[in-house]
Structure formats: C-alpha cells, structure tokens
C-alpha cells in the first residue's frame, strides 16, 4: 500500500471519528441563544395544534382529512419562506432575516387567533408558515457562522432545543386554555403565539451580524470585531478571518476595513453549483444534508408529536384532560433529552450520537407498532399493552431528541462551504418540511388504511434504512472549522475497506516506531 493511500485511509477514518473536548464562549453562547429563539415559532405551532385540533374539529365541524391537511399544510407553506430565506439572508443579512421571520409569524398568529372559519384559518396558517420557513433556515445558519469550532455543535443544537421548548409551551397552552369555551379556547391557544414572536424581535436587536456575511459584503473591520468576541482567543479570531477571506475570494494580505468583494461571493450561481455541476465534495455534502433531513422526518416524528392525543386515545386514554396531560409529558421528555444532547454533541461527536439515537428510534417504533397492533386486535383493554404504548411514545421522542433531532440541524448548517451555505441550508429545510408535510397530512389516512400499528411498522422500516445511510455517508465533523469541513467529504466510509484500514494503521505504527 503506497504512503499516499495510507494517509488517505487514515484520514478517512479520522473523518468518521470524534475529536477532543471543546471550550465555551459566553458571547457566542448568548448570540446563539437569541438567534435560536426563532425556532420556538415552529415548536409552538406543532405543540399547540396537536391539542387545538381536537377543539377545532368540534367547533368548525370538519373531517379527519381536513384536520390532517390543516396540521400538515404549514410545512408545505414554509417551503416558500425557506426558498426565499437563502437569498434574503444574503441580501439583508442573517440578523434582519430573523427579525423578518418573527414579524411574519406574528401576523400569522393574529390571523389564526381571529379565524371565523376553516378557510380563514388556512390563510392564517399560510402566513405563519412563511415565517416558520424563514426561521428554520436562518437560525442554524447564523449560529453556525457565529460559533467557534470548539463549541459549534453545542451552540448549533440550540434551534432544536427551542423547537422542543416551543412544543412543550404549545402543549401547556392547550391544557391551560382547554377550560375555556369551545369557540374561545382554541383561538386563544393559537393567538397567544404572538408573544414569542414579539420577544424574538426585541431580543435580536442585541445580536451582532454574522461575521461571514460581513466578510461577504467586504466589511472586514466589522467582521473582526465580531470574531474577536465570539472566538476563544485573538489568534483563533485571526485564523477564522483568514479562512473566511479565503472562502470569499479576498486576498489574505488585505487588511482594509472595507473591501470590494467579487460578485460570485454574494450568492450568484449557487443553485447551479449545488445541483447541476457539483464537485465530488459538494455532491457528497448535498447527499448528506438532504438525506439527514429526509430521514429525520420520514421516520414519523411529526406523526407522534402532532397526533399524540390520537395515539394515546387509541392506546386507551379517553378523557380530554388526561390526553392533554399525556402530551405535556411528551413535550417534557423531548425538552429534557434535547438539553442532554446539547452537552454531548461536542464531547461524544455527531456520528456516535446519531447512530445510537436512530437505533433507539427503530426499537421504540417497532415495540410501539407491536403494542398498538395487539391493542387493536384485542377485545379487552390490556393495561400492559396500554402502558407499553405510552412508554414507547416517550422512548421514541427521547431517543429522537438525543440525536436525530438536533444533529440534523447542526450537521446540515456546518458542512456547506461559505458560498453555498445559505442556499444549501435552505434546500435541506425544503426537504425537511416537504417530508414533514407528507407525514403530517397522511398519518390519519394511513392509519385508517393499514391500521395505526401498520403505520408505525412503516416508520420503523424507514428509520432502519436511515441508520444504514448515516453509517455509510456521514463523516464526523466535530472540532473542524467551517472552512476546513470540505476535506471530510468526497469519500464514503465504504471506500475504505477494513483491510486497507488495518494496513494503514499498521504502516503508520511501523513508521512511528521507526522514527522513535
């Protein structure tokens, strides 16, 4: 085996393995926290609609099909916001795009809260969906660009933390307003969503702009100020600036406060470079980003979160209050485990957490499918099966939240090169929301066609295929700067055989011994 192949094989293995323990930066932490609050908007909508749908159906006298469309359609509406967000954020900046997202969602929440009928409610969800699409794309991109490499996984997982926090708030809102009259209760549940959007808009005013966007605009003086605050040392800030300048096509020797940046650095031709003429590295990155978004949603998480009251009702819980309390438990478990995941991402690494998470999802989905099938075919109420079904719903959301949930957003926001990042992240969100919309809008119909247990057998199979995909395609990215990330892509794990790996390690060890 030649020395070049030995080094390449060893490097390939390193790309799929974790690195060293990170540090923390308080200023970057605060910026990530404020930006990630945007994700509360999606989480609140998911959580609140799961319970509000019960009362909307009773008040507006709509069918199951209309309800599943109402719940899932916002994911397709959000595609408009996600599709526009990449260009918008390159135009007005990451920071003001976050403000824009909050303002649109505010308008949508007001419209939903005052909806007199089903058609008006759908229009309100259209407006809110555009705001959610903007929020989903921009929060992880901004956080990845402002974070030092040492804690990027920890900080970039914040959007998923706030999604889960928003879901929990939505569940609590359902329970809190469920005692009101039928006409007022669900409208209050939806209308109160204006509160987080207002708080978000105010909080964003304290944030700096992304240093990478500033460099793209030629504002090097402003960029170094932000980098000095968000890096662990002045030397790291200078290294990050040099890497960004290189990615933006600015000579490293240029130290002017403001420079003229080549037009291609502002986003022109990105879609062509991503989809029509990608390099092997970009093709691998694109497959990884779109694949992780697809499998995250295709494994049925929105079916569990949005329709948890129906699942619990099928399992044997019938009273409205008990159903809503059970959903609060789902939200609580999701939130607790996503917090655990944030502290493990930069310690354990992306790959180990993701693979463990998806394996847990496969097992919990399989057990849930079996227990629901037994309940469905039994003439008597089997308490052990009821308890097992509830436990498996909680186990599923726990295993999802500890890996597949946060890592999807962390991974897809950090792997694209600077010039492709905004639109690349937007493409990932489009796949994510499309898949989520399909799952959300077909779950009730799918359950009626192949039983609720059969639906979860299907999700289990998809999650298993996802595990194989992640093992084969996704390298480890922890500890790498955004600018050196591309070196991990362009080769798959399968390209390095175990024999080559053993030979590489043996040769490297012999070389080390010879030198000593």
ChimeraX attribute file (.defattr): number of C-alpha atoms within 10 A of each C-alpha:
attribute: neighborCount
match mode: 1-to-1
recipient: residues
	/A:1	9
	/A:2	9
	/A:3	11
	/A:4	9
	/A:5	14
	/A:6	20
	/A:7	15
	/A:8	16
	/A:9	23
	/A:10	19
	/A:11	15
	/A:12	24
	/A:13	18
	/A:14	15
	/A:15	23
	/A:16	23
	/A:17	17
	/A:18	21
	/A:19	18
	/A:20	12
	/A:21	13
	/A:22	16
	/A:23	12
	/A:24	17
	/A:25	17
	/A:26	12
	/A:27	16
	/A:28	23
	/A:29	20
	/A:30	15
	/A:31	23
	/A:32	27
	/A:33	23
	/A:34	23
	/A:35	28
	/A:36	29
	/A:37	28
	/A:38	34
	/A:39	30
	/A:40	29
	/A:41	32
	/A:42	25
	/A:43	25
	/A:44	27
	/A:45	28
	/A:46	25
	/A:47	30
	/A:48	26
	/A:49	26
	/A:50	25
	/A:51	28
	/A:52	25
	/A:53	21
	/A:54	15
	/A:55	20
	/A:56	21
	/A:57	15
	/A:58	12
	/A:59	15
	/A:60	12
	/A:61	11
	/A:62	12
	/A:63	11
	/A:64	13
	/A:65	14
	/A:66	14
	/A:67	20
	/A:68	22
	/A:69	18
	/A:70	19
	/A:71	24
	/A:72	27
	/A:73	22
	/A:74	28
	/A:75	27
	/A:76	23
	/A:77	22
	/A:78	29
	/A:79	25
	/A:80	18
	/A:81	27
	/A:82	31
	/A:83	20
	/A:84	17
	/A:85	29
	/A:86	26
	/A:87	17
	/A:88	19
	/A:89	22
	/A:90	21
	/A:91	15
	/A:92	11
	/A:93	20
	/A:94	30
	/A:95	21
	/A:96	17
	/A:97	24
	/A:98	28
	/A:99	23
	/A:100	18
	/A:101	27
	/A:102	30
	/A:103	18
	/A:104	20
	/A:105	31
	/A:106	24
	/A:107	19
	/A:108	26
	/A:109	28
	/A:110	20
	/A:111	23
	/A:112	28
	/A:113	21
	/A:114	16
	/A:115	18
	/A:116	13
	/A:117	12
	/A:118	19
	/A:119	11
	/A:120	14
	/A:121	20
	/A:122	19
	/A:123	15
	/A:124	22
	/A:125	27
	/A:126	23
	/A:127	23
	/A:128	30
	/A:129	29
	/A:130	26
	/A:131	34
	/A:132	31
	/A:133	30
	/A:134	33
	/A:135	32
	/A:136	32
	/A:137	33
	/A:138	32
	/A:139	28
	/A:140	30
	/A:141	27
	/A:142	28
	/A:143	30
	/A:144	29
	/A:145	25
	/A:146	28
	/A:147	29
	/A:148	28
	/A:149	25
	/A:150	23
	/A:151	25
	/A:152	29
	/A:153	32
	/A:154	25
	/A:155	31
	/A:156	33
	/A:157	30
	/A:158	28
	/A:159	30
	/A:160	29
	/A:161	30
	/A:162	24
	/A:163	29
	/A:164	32
	/A:165	26
	/A:166	28
	/A:167	32
	/A:168	27
	/A:169	22
	/A:170	31
	/A:171	31
	/A:172	24
	/A:173	25
	/A:174	29
	/A:175	23
	/A:176	14
	/A:177	17
	/A:178	21
	/A:179	11
	/A:180	11
	/A:181	10
	/A:182	14
	/A:183	14
	/A:184	16
	/A:185	21
	/A:186	26
	/A:187	23
	/A:188	22
	/A:189	27
	/A:190	25
	/A:191	19
	/A:192	19
	/A:193	27
	/A:194	19
	/A:195	12
	/A:196	19
	/A:197	25
	/A:198	15
	/A:199	14
	/A:200	23
	/A:201	22
	/A:202	12
	/A:203	16
	/A:204	21
	/A:205	12
	/A:206	12
	/A:207	16
	/A:208	15
	/A:209	20
	/A:210	24
	/A:211	27
	/A:212	30
	/A:213	27
	/A:214	20
	/A:215	26
	/A:216	29
	/A:217	22
	/A:218	22
	/A:219	19
	/A:220	22
	/A:221	16
	/A:222	17
	/A:223	24
	/A:224	21
	/A:225	13
	/A:226	21
	/A:227	26
	/A:228	17
	/A:229	16
	/A:230	24
	/A:231	24
	/A:232	20
	/A:233	14
	/A:234	14
	/A:235	11
	/A:236	16
	/A:237	21
	/A:238	15
	/A:239	15
	/A:240	23
	/A:241	21
	/A:242	18
	/A:243	19
	/A:244	23
	/A:245	22
	/A:246	13
	/A:247	19
	/A:248	24
	/A:249	17
	/A:250	21
	/A:251	11
	/A:252	12
	/A:253	8
	/A:254	12
	/A:255	11
	/A:256	11
	/A:257	12
	/A:258	15
	/A:259	16
	/A:260	12
	/A:261	17
	/A:262	13
	/A:263	12
	/A:264	13
	/A:265	22
	/A:266	18
	/A:267	19
	/A:268	13
	/A:269	12
	/A:270	19
	/A:271	15
	/A:272	10
	/A:273	15
	/A:274	19
	/A:275	13
	/A:276	10
	/A:277	11
	/A:278	16
	/A:279	13
	/A:280	12
	/A:281	16
	/A:282	22
	/A:283	18
	/A:284	19
	/A:285	28
	/A:286	22
	/A:287	13
	/A:288	24
	/A:289	26
	/A:290	20
	/A:291	21
	/A:292	28
	/A:293	27
	/A:294	22
	/A:295	25
	/A:296	25
	/A:297	26
	/A:298	24
	/A:299	28
	/A:300	25
	/A:301	22
	/A:302	24
	/A:303	25
	/A:304	23
	/A:305	22
	/A:306	25
	/A:307	24
	/A:308	22
	/A:309	24
	/A:310	20
	/A:311	21
	/A:312	23
	/A:313	16
	/A:314	16
	/A:315	23
	/A:316	19
	/A:317	17
	/A:318	13
	/A:319	9
	/A:320	15
	/A:321	14
	/A:322	15
	/A:323	21
	/A:324	23
	/A:325	16
	/A:326	19
	/A:327	30
	/A:328	22
	/A:329	16
	/A:330	27
	/A:331	26
	/A:332	21
	/A:333	20
	/A:334	28
	/A:335	25
	/A:336	16
	/A:337	19
	/A:338	28
	/A:339	21
	/A:340	14
	/A:341	26
	/A:342	24
	/A:343	15
	/A:344	17
	/A:345	28
	/A:346	25
	/A:347	20
	/A:348	17
	/A:349	22
	/A:350	27
	/A:351	23
	/A:352	16
	/A:353	19
	/A:354	27
	/A:355	18
	/A:356	16
	/A:357	21
	/A:358	29
	/A:359	18
	/A:360	21
	/A:361	31
	/A:362	26
	/A:363	18
	/A:364	25
	/A:365	27
	/A:366	19
	/A:367	22
	/A:368	27
	/A:369	24
	/A:370	19
	/A:371	22
	/A:372	25
	/A:373	19
	/A:374	15
	/A:375	22
	/A:376	16
	/A:377	8
	/A:378	10
	/A:379	8
	/A:380	8
	/A:381	12
	/A:382	15
	/A:383	12
	/A:384	10
	/A:385	19
	/A:386	22
	/A:387	14
	/A:388	19
	/A:389	26
	/A:390	22
	/A:391	15
	/A:392	21
	/A:393	22
	/A:394	22
	/A:395	21
	/A:396	27
	/A:397	25
	/A:398	25
	/A:399	27
	/A:400	27
	/A:401	29
	/A:402	27
	/A:403	30
	/A:404	24
	/A:405	29
	/A:406	29
	/A:407	29
	/A:408	25
	/A:409	28
	/A:410	26
	/A:411	27
	/A:412	27
	/A:413	28
	/A:414	28
	/A:415	28
	/A:416	24
	/A:417	21
	/A:418	20
	/A:419	23
	/A:420	22
	/A:421	21
	/A:422	27
	/A:423	24
	/A:424	29
	/A:425	29
	/A:426	28
	/A:427	23
	/A:428	26
	/A:429	29
	/A:430	26
	/A:431	21
	/A:432	25
	/A:433	25
	/A:434	24
	/A:435	23
	/A:436	26
	/A:437	24
	/A:438	19
	/A:439	22
	/A:440	28
	/A:441	23
	/A:442	16
	/A:443	23
	/A:444	21
	/A:445	15
	/A:446	15
	/A:447	14
	/A:448	12
	/A:449	11
	/A:450	13
	/A:451	17
	/A:452	22
	/A:453	22
	/A:454	18
	/A:455	21
	/A:456	29
	/A:457	21
	/A:458	17
	/A:459	23
	/A:460	26
	/A:461	14
	/A:462	18
	/A:463	25
	/A:464	17
	/A:465	14
	/A:466	23
	/A:467	20
	/A:468	12
	/A:469	15
	/A:470	18
	/A:471	17
	/A:472	15
	/A:473	20
	/A:474	26
	/A:475	24
	/A:476	22
	/A:477	30
	/A:478	29
	/A:479	21
	/A:480	20
	/A:481	21
	/A:482	24
	/A:483	19
	/A:484	12
	/A:485	19
	/A:486	18
	/A:487	14
	/A:488	23
	/A:489	22
	/A:490	15
	/A:491	18
	/A:492	18
	/A:493	16
	/A:494	11
	/A:495	11
	/A:496	16
	/A:497	11
	/A:498	11
	/A:499	9
	/A:500	16
	/A:501	18
	/A:502	14
	/A:503	16
	/A:504	22
	/A:505	16
	/A:506	13
	/A:507	17
	/A:508	16
	/A:509	12
	/A:510	12
	/A:511	11
	/A:512	10
	/A:513	9
	/A:514	8
	/A:515	7
	/A:516	6
